[in-house]
Amino acid sequence: MMRKLVIATSNQGKFNEFSQLISDFPIEIVPQPEGIKVIENGKNFKENARLKACTVANQTGCWALADDSGLSVAALQGAPGVHSARYAKTDLERINKIIHALEGISDRRACFTASLCLASPENKILIEVEGHCEGLITHVPRGTNGFGYDPIFQVNELGMTFAEMSMETKKVCGHRGKAFSIFQSRFREII
Ligand code: ITT
């Protein structure tokens, strides 16, 4: 019987990316059941990923893979960082808030981080990894793919925003894909 893996997120964009990243593995991917509430009060991405993975694994009785991620903007002293999801109410409002906060500022440097944590129902941490992607905040949103802050994050190596890339390209250069490439070799050993 195939092992079940719950993707411990309520963010559909993340779920879509993980479905693609994990598609080669002999594992059944299931979404997080509705109604699970996690208090994300960790002081960094790693702590929040742990909280989400352990809570969901414990409540579902399955292995759970969580991702805590966010955008840190240099000229905003690392904000929104771990508060990326709570920076404003909607993706559009969050994007506009960043563009507005950087008005007249020439330093547009930013970094995306993804911390992944795989936990068992007994709250054992099986794998923890982190990936980063360096880029610049654009002056206007560009592109229609992806989710969240994708339209205003231009990746240094490619000069394209995440929202202008295919999921395949984002997988190679993005923070989540980079974290997953470290994750996958360890994951293969334990499944
Ligand atoms: P879960 O906690 O349920 O996974 P969330 O959206 O609240 O969902 P986080 O707490 O990790 O997730 O917050 C991450 C924020 O950063 C959120 O606003 C995302 O939309 C955004 N984000 C994360 N990865 C992103 C990516 O690859 N592209 C664009 N925005 C991203």
Residues whose N, C-alpha, C, O or C-beta is under 5 A from the ligand:
A	BS01	ITT	A8 T9 S10 N11 D67 D68 S69 G70 S84 A85 F147 G148 Y149 D150
